[in-house]
Amino acid sequence: MSIDSRCREQQTIADRMVMDFKSTAPGSDAQVKALKTLSFLISMWGDFLSHEERRMQSALLLNARS
């Protein structure tokens, strides 16, 4: 999955999270849920980027052997 497609996949979730955070009272359950969602999305990006780094390192090794 490309970075572009990953962004498009998460856009709706991120938009909803921002609106939930902005339109609710400070410290409300909706804000806590929005922050948990943000944390989850960030961790997904960490996993994705780690995988991309390993994939690119493998590709570079293959090119170096040629």
Biopython code that builds the backbone (N, CA, C, O; Angstrom):
import numpy as np
from Bio.PDB.StructureBuilder import StructureBuilder

atoms = [
    (1, "MET", "N", (0.858, -1.170, 0.000)),
    (1, "MET", "CA", (0.000, 0.000, 0.000)),
    (1, "MET", "C", (0.905, 1.233, 0.000)),
    (1, "MET", "O", (1.869, 1.305, 0.762)),
    (2, "SER", "N", (0.588, 2.193, -0.853)),
    (2, "SER", "CA", (1.400, 3.405, -0.943)),
    (2, "SER", "C", (1.027, 4.376, 0.180)),
    (2, "SER", "O", (-0.017, 4.243, 0.818)),
    (3, "ILE", "N", (1.889, 5.332, 0.398)),
    (3, "ILE", "CA", (1.620, 6.358, 1.403)),
    (3, "ILE", "C", (0.362, 7.133, 1.026)),
    (3, "ILE", "O", (-0.458, 7.453, 1.886)),
    (4, "ASP", "N", (0.214, 7.433, -0.264)),
    (4, "ASP", "CA", (-0.959, 8.162, -0.739)),
    (4, "ASP", "C", (-2.254, 7.402, -0.449)),
    (4, "ASP", "O", (-3.221, 7.985, 0.041)),
    (5, "SER", "N", (-2.270, 6.117, -0.748)),
    (5, "SER", "CA", (-3.488, 5.335, -0.495)),
    (5, "SER", "C", (-3.748, 5.179, 0.997)),
    (5, "SER", "O", (-4.902, 5.139, 1.426)),
    (6, "ARG", "N", (-2.681, 5.091, 1.794)),
    (6, "ARG", "CA", (-2.857, 5.012, 3.253)),
    (6, "ARG", "C", (-3.488, 6.303, 3.771)),
    (6, "ARG", "O", (-4.369, 6.263, 4.629)),
    (7, "CYS", "N", (-3.037, 7.450, 3.251)),
    (7, "CYS", "CA", (-3.610, 8.739, 3.663)),
    (7, "CYS", "C", (-5.096, 8.809, 3.306)),
    (7, "CYS", "O", (-5.920, 9.218, 4.125)),
    (8, "ARG", "N", (-5.431, 8.406, 2.075)),
    (8, "ARG", "CA", (-6.837, 8.446, 1.659)),
    (8, "ARG", "C", (-7.692, 7.502, 2.502)),
    (8, "ARG", "O", (-8.845, 7.805, 2.810)),
    (9, "GLU", "N", (-7.122, 6.361, 2.871)),
    (9, "GLU", "CA", (-7.849, 5.386, 3.689)),
    (9, "GLU", "C", (-8.189, 5.958, 5.060)),
    (9, "GLU", "O", (-9.253, 5.666, 5.604)),
    (10, "GLN", "N", (-7.302, 6.764, 5.619)),
    (10, "GLN", "CA", (-7.485, 7.275, 6.974)),
    (10, "GLN", "C", (-8.125, 8.662, 7.025)),
    (10, "GLN", "O", (-8.407, 9.157, 8.116)),
    (11, "GLN", "N", (-8.360, 9.295, 5.892)),
    (11, "GLN", "CA", (-8.865, 10.663, 5.868)),
    (11, "GLN", "C", (-10.201, 10.807, 6.592)),
    (11, "GLN", "O", (-10.361, 11.734, 7.386)),
    (12, "THR", "N", (-11.158, 9.926, 6.345)),
    (12, "THR", "CA", (-12.475, 10.012, 6.975)),
    (12, "THR", "C", (-12.365, 9.879, 8.489)),
    (12, "THR", "O", (-13.009, 10.616, 9.236)),
    (13, "ILE", "N", (-11.547, 8.939, 8.927)),
    (13, "ILE", "CA", (-11.356, 8.734, 10.370)),
    (13, "ILE", "C", (-10.739, 9.981, 10.998)),
    (13, "ILE", "O", (-11.174, 10.430, 12.059)),
    (14, "ALA", "N", (-9.730, 10.535, 10.343)),
    (14, "ALA", "CA", (-9.058, 11.720, 10.883)),
    (14, "ALA", "C", (-9.998, 12.920, 10.917)),
    (14, "ALA", "O", (-9.999, 13.680, 11.885)),
    (15, "ASP", "N", (-10.800, 13.096, 9.861)),
    (15, "ASP", "CA", (-11.749, 14.211, 9.835)),
    (15, "ASP", "C", (-12.757, 14.102, 10.975)),
    (15, "ASP", "O", (-13.049, 15.092, 11.645)),
    (16, "ARG", "N", (-13.289, 12.897, 11.194)),
    (16, "ARG", "CA", (-14.256, 12.677, 12.271)),
    (16, "ARG", "C", (-13.608, 12.920, 13.632)),
    (16, "ARG", "O", (-14.222, 13.504, 14.525)),
    (17, "MET", "N", (-12.374, 12.472, 13.780)),
    (17, "MET", "CA", (-11.657, 12.644, 15.041)),
    (17, "MET", "C", (-11.477, 14.129, 15.357)),
    (17, "MET", "O", (-11.693, 14.545, 16.495)),
    (18, "VAL", "N", (-11.087, 14.931, 14.370)),
    (18, "VAL", "CA", (-10.896, 16.368, 14.585)),
    (18, "VAL", "C", (-12.206, 17.026, 14.984)),
    (18, "VAL", "O", (-12.241, 17.823, 15.921)),
    (19, "MET", "N", (-13.281, 16.700, 14.282)),
    (19, "MET", "CA", (-14.580, 17.308, 14.604)),
    (19, "MET", "C", (-15.044, 16.897, 16.005)),
    (19, "MET", "O", (-15.559, 17.725, 16.756)),
    (20, "ASP", "N", (-14.863, 15.626, 16.355)),
    (20, "ASP", "CA", (-15.240, 15.166, 17.695)),
    (20, "ASP", "C", (-14.446, 15.910, 18.758)),
    (20, "ASP", "O", (-14.986, 16.277, 19.802)),
    (21, "PHE", "N", (-13.171, 16.131, 18.492)),
    (21, "PHE", "CA", (-12.326, 16.801, 19.478)),
    (21, "PHE", "C", (-12.705, 18.271, 19.615)),
    (21, "PHE", "O", (-12.798, 18.791, 20.727)),
    (22, "LYS", "N", (-12.920, 18.931, 18.496)),
    (22, "LYS", "CA", (-13.196, 20.372, 18.519)),
    (22, "LYS", "C", (-14.596, 20.710, 19.033)),
    (22, "LYS", "O", (-14.798, 21.777, 19.612)),
    (23, "SER", "N", (-15.562, 19.814, 18.828)),
    (23, "SER", "CA", (-16.954, 20.164, 19.125)),
    (23, "SER", "C", (-17.454, 19.634, 20.467)),
    (23, "SER", "O", (-18.652, 19.689, 20.745)),
    (24, "THR", "N", (-16.560, 19.128, 21.290)),
    (24, "THR", "CA", (-16.990, 18.580, 22.579)),
    (24, "THR", "C", (-16.265, 19.287, 23.723)),
    (24, "THR", "O", (-15.265, 19.976, 23.522)),
    (25, "ALA", "N", (-16.787, 19.098, 24.893)),
    (25, "ALA", "CA", (-16.216, 19.742, 26.083)),
    (25, "ALA", "C", (-14.835, 19.173, 26.404)),
    (25, "ALA", "O", (-14.577, 17.989, 26.191)),
    (26, "PRO", "N", (-13.949, 20.034, 26.922)),
    (26, "PRO", "CA", (-12.617, 19.562, 27.310)),
    (26, "PRO", "C", (-12.705, 18.411, 28.310)),
    (26, "PRO", "O", (-13.441, 18.480, 29.294)),
    (27, "GLY", "N", (-11.952, 17.365, 28.042)),
    (27, "GLY", "CA", (-11.915, 16.215, 28.935)),
    (27, "GLY", "C", (-13.094, 15.273, 28.811)),
    (27, "GLY", "O", (-13.211, 14.325, 29.588)),
    (28, "SER", "N", (-13.973, 15.515, 27.845)),
    (28, "SER", "CA", (-15.146, 14.661, 27.682)),
    (28, "SER", "C", (-14.743, 13.293, 27.132)),
    (28, "SER", "O", (-13.629, 13.106, 26.644)),
    (29, "ASP", "N", (-15.676, 12.343, 27.223)),
    (29, "ASP", "CA", (-15.415, 11.003, 26.685)),
    (29, "ASP", "C", (-15.109, 11.069, 25.190)),
    (29, "ASP", "O", (-14.261, 10.322, 24.703)),
    (30, "ALA", "N", (-15.792, 11.959, 24.453)),
    (30, "ALA", "CA", (-15.555, 12.094, 23.013)),
    (30, "ALA", "C", (-14.129, 12.585, 22.740)),
    (30, "ALA", "O", (-13.491, 12.124, 21.794)),
    (31, "GLN", "N", (-13.629, 13.508, 23.553)),
    (31, "GLN", "CA", (-12.262, 13.978, 23.363)),
    (31, "GLN", "C", (-11.247, 12.891, 23.689)),
    (31, "GLN", "O", (-10.251, 12.735, 22.983)),
    (32, "VAL", "N", (-11.496, 12.150, 24.743)),
    (32, "VAL", "CA", (-10.592, 11.053, 25.101)),
    (32, "VAL", "C", (-10.579, 10.015, 23.981)),
    (32, "VAL", "O", (-9.518, 9.508, 23.618)),
    (33, "LYS", "N", (-11.751, 9.699, 23.434)),
    (33, "LYS", "CA", (-11.835, 8.745, 22.322)),
    (33, "LYS", "C", (-11.076, 9.279, 21.108)),
    (33, "LYS", "O", (-10.373, 8.522, 20.440)),
    (34, "ALA", "N", (-11.210, 10.577, 20.815)),
    (34, "ALA", "CA", (-10.496, 11.178, 19.689)),
    (34, "ALA", "C", (-8.984, 11.070, 19.887)),
    (34, "ALA", "O", (-8.258, 10.765, 18.942)),
    (35, "LEU", "N", (-8.513, 11.313, 21.089)),
    (35, "LEU", "CA", (-7.082, 11.200, 21.360)),
    (35, "LEU", "C", (-6.594, 9.760, 21.252)),
    (35, "LEU", "O", (-5.488, 9.512, 20.773)),
    (36, "LYS", "N", (-7.408, 8.817, 21.691)),
    (36, "LYS", "CA", (-7.045, 7.406, 21.541)),
    (36, "LYS", "C", (-6.986, 7.022, 20.070)),
    (36, "LYS", "O", (-6.114, 6.256, 19.657)),
    (37, "THR", "N", (-7.911, 7.552, 19.282)),
    (37, "THR", "CA", (-7.895, 7.298, 17.840)),
    (37, "THR", "C", (-6.632, 7.875, 17.215)),
    (37, "THR", "O", (-5.997, 7.225, 16.384)),
    (38, "LEU", "N", (-6.263, 9.100, 17.612)),
    (38, "LEU", "CA", (-5.044, 9.716, 17.106)),
    (38, "LEU", "C", (-3.832, 8.857, 17.451)),
    (38, "LEU", "O", (-2.974, 8.620, 16.600)),
    (39, "SER", "N", (-3.760, 8.402, 18.671)),
    (39, "SER", "CA", (-2.655, 7.550, 19.103)),
    (39, "SER", "C", (-2.596, 6.273, 18.270)),
    (39, "SER", "O", (-1.516, 5.840, 17.869)),
    (40, "PHE", "N", (-3.751, 5.675, 18.011)),
    (40, "PHE", "CA", (-3.809, 4.456, 17.208)),
    (40, "PHE", "C", (-3.336, 4.726, 15.781)),
    (40, "PHE", "O", (-2.563, 3.942, 15.231)),
    (41, "LEU", "N", (-3.792, 5.828, 15.175)),
    (41, "LEU", "CA", (-3.383, 6.151, 13.806)),
    (41, "LEU", "C", (-1.878, 6.400, 13.723)),
    (41, "LEU", "O", (-1.229, 5.984, 12.763)),
    (42, "ILE", "N", (-1.331, 7.071, 14.719)),
    (42, "ILE", "CA", (0.113, 7.316, 14.737)),
    (42, "ILE", "C", (0.871, 5.997, 14.835)),
    (42, "ILE", "O", (1.891, 5.816, 14.170)),
    (43, "SER", "N", (0.379, 5.076, 15.662)),
    (43, "SER", "CA", (1.063, 3.784, 15.779)),
    (43, "SER", "C", (0.959, 2.997, 14.473)),
    (43, "SER", "O", (1.892, 2.282, 14.108)),
    (44, "MET", "N", (-0.165, 3.121, 13.769)),
    (44, "MET", "CA", (-0.292, 2.465, 12.465)),
    (44, "MET", "C", (0.737, 3.021, 11.481)),
    (44, "MET", "O", (1.329, 2.272, 10.704)),
    (45, "TRP", "N", (0.947, 4.340, 11.518)),
    (45, "TRP", "CA", (1.943, 4.949, 10.641)),
    (45, "TRP", "C", (3.344, 4.470, 11.012)),
    (45, "TRP", "O", (4.172, 4.243, 10.129)),
    (46, "GLY", "N", (3.615, 4.315, 12.288)),
    (46, "GLY", "CA", (4.915, 3.801, 12.715)),
    (46, "GLY", "C", (5.163, 2.412, 12.164)),
    (46, "GLY", "O", (6.251, 2.123, 11.666)),
    (47, "ASP", "N", (4.160, 1.550, 12.250)),
    (47, "ASP", "CA", (4.286, 0.194, 11.699)),
    (47, "ASP", "C", (4.483, 0.237, 10.190)),
    (47, "ASP", "O", (5.335, -0.464, 9.644)),
    (48, "PHE", "N", (3.694, 1.058, 9.528)),
    (48, "PHE", "CA", (3.762, 1.171, 8.077)),
    (48, "PHE", "C", (5.145, 1.647, 7.634)),
    (48, "PHE", "O", (5.742, 1.077, 6.721)),
    (49, "LEU", "N", (5.645, 2.690, 8.282)),
    (49, "LEU", "CA", (6.940, 3.238, 7.888)),
    (49, "LEU", "C", (8.087, 2.283, 8.207)),
    (49, "LEU", "O", (9.066, 2.232, 7.462)),
    (50, "SER", "N", (7.986, 1.531, 9.289)),
    (50, "SER", "CA", (9.003, 0.521, 9.598)),
    (50, "SER", "C", (9.032, -0.546, 8.509)),
    (50, "SER", "O", (10.100, -0.970, 8.067)),
    (51, "HIS", "N", (7.860, -0.967, 8.089)),
    (51, "HIS", "CA", (7.774, -1.968, 7.017)),
    (51, "HIS", "C", (8.357, -1.404, 5.715)),
    (51, "HIS", "O", (9.092, -2.099, 5.013)),
    (52, "GLU", "N", (8.033, -0.156, 5.397)),
    (52, "GLU", "CA", (8.557, 0.474, 4.185)),
    (52, "GLU", "C", (10.080, 0.575, 4.236)),
    (52, "GLU", "O", (10.753, 0.364, 3.227)),
    (53, "GLU", "N", (10.616, 0.894, 5.397)),
    (53, "GLU", "CA", (12.062, 0.999, 5.533)),
    (53, "GLU", "C", (12.728, -0.354, 5.278)),
    (53, "GLU", "O", (13.726, -0.434, 4.562)),
    (54, "ARG", "N", (12.172, -1.414, 5.864)),
    (54, "ARG", "CA", (12.727, -2.759, 5.641)),
    (54, "ARG", "C", (12.632, -3.142, 4.168)),
    (54, "ARG", "O", (13.560, -3.734, 3.617)),
    (55, "ARG", "N", (11.516, -2.808, 3.533)),
    (55, "ARG", "CA", (11.324, -3.138, 2.120)),
    (55, "ARG", "C", (12.347, -2.402, 1.257)),
    (55, "ARG", "O", (12.926, -2.985, 0.340)),
    (56, "MET", "N", (12.564, -1.134, 1.549)),
    (56, "MET", "CA", (13.523, -0.346, 0.777)),
    (56, "MET", "C", (14.951, -0.836, 1.002)),
    (56, "MET", "O", (15.744, -0.871, 0.061)),
    (57, "GLN", "N", (15.287, -1.211, 2.226)),
    (57, "GLN", "CA", (16.629, -1.740, 2.494)),
    (57, "GLN", "C", (16.857, -3.034, 1.729)),
    (57, "GLN", "O", (17.952, -3.265, 1.217)),
    (58, "SER", "N", (15.846, -3.871, 1.647)),
    (58, "SER", "CA", (15.946, -5.108, 0.880)),
    (58, "SER", "C", (16.156, -4.810, -0.604)),
    (58, "SER", "O", (16.973, -5.454, -1.261)),
    (59, "ALA", "N", (15.427, -3.845, -1.120)),
    (59, "ALA", "CA", (15.573, -3.458, -2.530)),
    (59, "ALA", "C", (16.965, -2.905, -2.802)),
    (59, "ALA", "O", (17.566, -3.201, -3.835)),
    (60, "LEU", "N", (17.479, -2.095, -1.867)),
    (60, "LEU", "CA", (18.817, -1.539, -2.050)),
    (60, "LEU", "C", (19.890, -2.627, -2.022)),
    (60, "LEU", "O", (20.869, -2.553, -2.764)),
    (61, "LEU", "N", (19.708, -3.639, -1.166)),
    (61, "LEU", "CA", (20.643, -4.757, -1.122)),
    (61, "LEU", "C", (20.642, -5.530, -2.438)),
    (61, "LEU", "O", (21.694, -5.941, -2.928)),
    (62, "LEU", "N", (19.467, -5.722, -2.997)),
    (62, "LEU", "CA", (19.379, -6.420, -4.280)),
    (62, "LEU", "C", (20.098, -5.630, -5.379)),
    (62, "LEU", "O", (20.786, -6.216, -6.215)),
    (63, "ASN", "N", (19.941, -4.318, -5.379)),
    (63, "ASN", "CA", (20.609, -3.482, -6.380)),
    (63, "ASN", "C", (22.124, -3.483, -6.174)),
    (63, "ASN", "O", (22.879, -3.441, -7.146)),
    (64, "ALA", "N", (22.570, -3.530, -4.932)),
    (64, "ALA", "CA", (24.002, -3.503, -4.645)),
    (64, "ALA", "C", (24.674, -4.793, -5.111)),
    (64, "ALA", "O", (25.849, -4.781, -5.478)),
    (65, "ARG", "N", (23.944, -5.895, -5.098)),
    (65, "ARG", "CA", (24.498, -7.185, -5.517)),
    (65, "ARG", "C", (24.579, -7.315, -7.040)),
    (65, "ARG", "O", (25.312, -8.157, -7.559)),
    (66, "SER", "N", (23.834, -6.491, -7.736)),
    (66, "SER", "CA", (23.809, -6.590, -9.203)),
    (66, "SER", "C", (25.024, -5.988, -9.853)),
    (66, "SER", "O", (25.137, -6.000, -11.078)),
]
sb = StructureBuilder()
sb.init_structure("model")
sb.init_model(0)
sb.init_chain("A")
sb.init_seg("    ")
for serial, (resi, resn, name, xyz) in enumerate(atoms, 1):
    if name == "N":
        sb.init_residue(resn, " ", resi, " ")
    sb.init_atom(name, np.array(xyz, "f"), 0.0, 1.0, " ", f" {name:<3s}", serial, name[0])
structure = sb.get_structure()
